[in-house]
Amino acid sequence: MWLNFLFIIYVGVFLYQIALNLFFLKTKLTSKSQVLKENDNSGISIIVCAHDEAYNLNKNLNSLLNQKGVSFEVIVVDDHSTDATFSVLKDFQKKNPFLKCIQLNSNQKSKRKALTAGVKAATYENILVTDADCQPANENWASLFLNKITQEKQLILGASPYYLEKTYVNQLIQIETFQTAIQFLSFAKKQMAYMGLGRNMAFTKQVFQKYSQYEVDKNMTSGDDDMFVQRVPQKYIDILTLPESFTFSQGKQSLKNWWRQKRRHYTTAPSYIPKDQIILSLNGLSLLLFWLSSIFLIFYSMNVLCYSMNVLWFVAIFIIIKSFVFKKHHKLNNQQEIKWYWPLLDLNLVIFQTLIILQNLFHKPKFWS
């Protein structure tokens, strides 16, 4: 009897996952390169919030300062760094008059406070944000975002893959980042935006000042970007998925550091609006139940041929449909085809994510955000 009940639940989560992936398969996220046009918005301010980022600024700041085809400035906000961050910025500023350096002197470090200071100091109405460890895909990055901003679309969500490496941790990072991009960009395309990447996002001052609520978000360890996106009316939100508009950064080098990063990121979920919490919880929980139930039913019910054969068919259908989703949106994955062994990585990832969420329930992490 209990096996029949488990199988019914299994069929339910299978159908949910199939419907979700068919939704992703139907949604068009990629587009052809656009011709850059003269923009009436006059220019864009690129803002970077930096905390102990001397190394990354030395490595990546030139890629921001060398943007072409657009009037721009780069504002780097030094948020209580204890290394040589501000000295590095001063050295760059000697050769780049359109680089602004801001050093915060308040008692508490906060990425949202740093961003607010940067927006306040911005010359232009249009803002483009990224992180110190990121490099734009090319010198047209800022132009592409500026051309996307209109009176109707004042918050533009971009993609930000990680550099490819031949390690297990990087493979986990790649499949997680790829699937996250497919999900949040697909939802945004259908006017259900729930998150954005602070390392590749553009918006107008008007929208930021109206919907970014620092006093509400100031105690968050992560995810204030998501809160900002959720407050902005959906009609003002658009996406930019051209590969030329990506920013790239290096993923964590060890499972321990990746785990720590994910713990911080996952503290945001309880602050999401109830509808998004329910949808995202269903997405994650159904995937976990699908993989675990598949393994259990295949091995436990080998003596019950009808069960094991049905489960094998369900797994095959799921893998085929999800592979088509990956193939359709492969440009979001560094232009690389997904590895043939992705189901194993997917299973590893969903188990790790569940364990991280459970750990956060008992011990909330606190990091600079």
Secondary structure, DSSP 8 states (H G I E B T S, - for coil): -HHHHHHHHHHHHHHHHHHHHHHHHHS------------TT--EEEEEEESS-HHHHHHHHHHHHT--SS-EEEEEEE-S-SSSHHHHHHHHHHH-TTEEEEE--SSS--HHHHHHHHHHH-SSSEEEEEETT-EESSTTHHHHHHHH--SS--EEEE---B---SSHHHHHHHHHHHHHHHHHHHHHHTT------TTSEEEEHHHHHHH--HHHHTT-SS-HHHHHHHHS-GGGEEEE--GGG-EEB---SSHHHHHHHHHHHHTTGGGS-HHHHHHHHHHHHHHHHHHHHHHHHHHHTTTSHHHHHHHHHHHHHHHHHHHHHHHHTGGGTTT----TTHHHHHHHHHHHHHHHHHHHHHS------
